């Protein structure tokens, strides 16, 4: 009886063993890829970054001859994952139009930011969130929402240059407003800046050791 089905049992056993080996190999390769990606992220960037930028702001709406004015921001980013970070920024900017109006404003913004290619030097990114807007000396205040996109290039380890633009929508009430009370207003801000990354040194070195272990356990054998 056993001899009759021996070929079947041996074939099934061989198939199970082969499949188990392939699954195990896939898991090893997946783990190696994750370690390599994490090391690349910590080598290029880091879990925390100082955000500094400058550029221009421009009012959008039914205003005559809006003008480009100065814009500056500084903030802090904290990466939750390689792709996703949460950041808070202080923004100082001016709004001007028709050569008659030129006023200074500030905003405190909280954003979620998605880095599309965190394992490469060049990465596009998207962000969105909400903020608190105020004129100089907090004479007028209002809430707002914002969203933007940009591109970052890592010029050297832990230093990235970026170019970005964002759309802002300010909500006004009877007593508060960006420029005119009871009027919702929109404006754009655009600029160039840098991200200065730090932190994660111990994590990077731990990943480096794992990479060495992987290389040692998978040596390249020459055919010559």
Residue pairs with C-beta under 8 A, 6 or more apart in sequence:
32 214
35 207
35 210
35 211
35 214
36 211
37 82
37 119
38 82
38 203
38 207
39 204
39 207
39 208
39 210
39 211
40 119
41 82
41 118
41 119
42 200
42 203
42 204
42 207
43 157
43 204
44 118
44 119
44 120
44 121
44 154
44 157
44 158
45 79
45 118
45 154
45 158
45 160
45 195
45 197
46 79
46 158
46 197
46 198
46 199
46 200
47 78
47 79
47 199
47 200
47 203
48 76
48 77
48 78
48 79
48 197
48 198
48 199
48 200
49 76
49 77
49 79
49 85
49 160
49 195
49 196
49 197
49 198
50 74
50 75
50 76
50 77
50 195
50 196
50 198
51 73
51 74
51 75
51 76
51 77
51 87
51 89
51 193
51 194
51 195
52 73
52 74
52 193
52 194
52 196
53 72
53 73
53 74
53 162
53 164
53 191
53 192
53 193
53 194
54 70
54 71
54 72
54 73
54 191
54 192
54 193
55 71
55 189
55 190
55 191
55 192
55 193
56 68
56 69
56 70
56 71
56 189
56 190
56 191
57 68
57 69
57 70
57 71
57 93
57 94
57 95
57 187
57 188
57 189
57 190
58 66
58 67
58 68
58 69
58 187
58 188
58 189
59 66
59 95
59 96
59 97
59 179
59 185
59 186
59 187
60 66
60 185
60 186
60 187
60 188
61 185
61 186
63 97
63 98
64 97
64 98
65 97
65 98
65 99
66 96
66 97
67 96
67 97
67 99
67 102
69 93
69 94
69 95
69 96
69 102
70 93
70 94
71 91
71 92
71 93
71 94
71 189
71 190
71 191
72 91
72 92
72 93
73 89
73 90
73 91
73 92
73 189
73 191
73 193
74 89
74 90
75 87
75 88
75 89
75 90
75 109
76 87
76 88
76 89
77 85
77 86
77 87
77 113
77 195
78 85
78 86
78 87
79 85
80 86
82 115
82 118
82 119
83 114
83 115
83 116
83 118
84 112
84 113
84 114
84 115
85 112
85 113
85 115
86 110
86 111
86 112
86 113
87 110
87 111
87 113
87 127
88 108
88 109
88 110
88 111
89 108
89 109
89 111
90 106
90 107
90 108
91 106
91 107
91 108
91 109
91 131
91 189
92 104
92 105
92 106
93 104
93 105
93 106
93 107
93 189
94 102
94 103
94 104
94 105
95 101
95 102
95 103
95 105
95 178
95 179
95 187
96 102
96 103
101 179
103 135
103 136
103 179
104 135
104 136
105 133
105 134
105 135
105 136
105 178
106 133
106 134
106 135
106 136
107 131
107 132
107 133
107 134
107 144
107 168
108 131
108 132
109 129
109 130
109 131
109 146
110 129
110 130
110 131
111 127
111 128
111 129
111 146
112 127
112 128
112 129
113 125
113 126
113 127
114 125
114 126
114 127
115 123
115 125
115 152
116 123
116 124
116 125
116 126
117 123
117 124
121 153
121 154
122 151
122 152
122 153
122 154
123 151
123 152
124 149
124 150
124 151
124 152
125 149
125 150
125 151
125 152
126 147
126 148
126 149
127 147
127 148
127 149
127 150
127 166
128 145
128 146
128 147
128 148
129 145
129 146
129 147
130 143
130 144
130 145
130 146
131 143
131 144
131 145
131 146
131 168
132 141
132 143
132 144
133 141
133 142
133 143
133 144
133 168
133 170
133 178
134 140
134 141
134 142
135 141
135 178
140 176
140 177
140 178
140 181
141 176
142 170
142 171
142 172
142 173
142 176
142 177
142 178
143 170
143 171
144 168
144 169
144 170
144 171
145 168
145 169
146 166
146 167
146 168
146 169
147 166
147 167
148 164
148 165
148 166
148 167
149 164
149 165
149 166
150 162
150 163
150 164
150 165
151 162
151 163
151 164
152 160
152 161
152 162
152 195
153 160
153 161
153 162
154 160
155 161
158 196
158 197
158 198
159 194
159 195
159 196
159 197
160 194
160 195
160 197
161 192
161 193
161 194
162 192
162 193
162 194
162 195
163 191
163 192
164 190
164 191
164 192
164 193
165 188
165 189
165 190
165 191
166 188
166 189
166 190
167 186
167 188
168 186
168 187
168 188
168 189
169 184
169 185
169 186
170 177
170 178
170 184
170 185
170 186
170 187
171 184
172 178
172 180
172 181
172 182
172 183
172 184
172 185
173 181
173 182
174 181
174 182
175 181
177 183
177 185
178 185
178 187
179 185
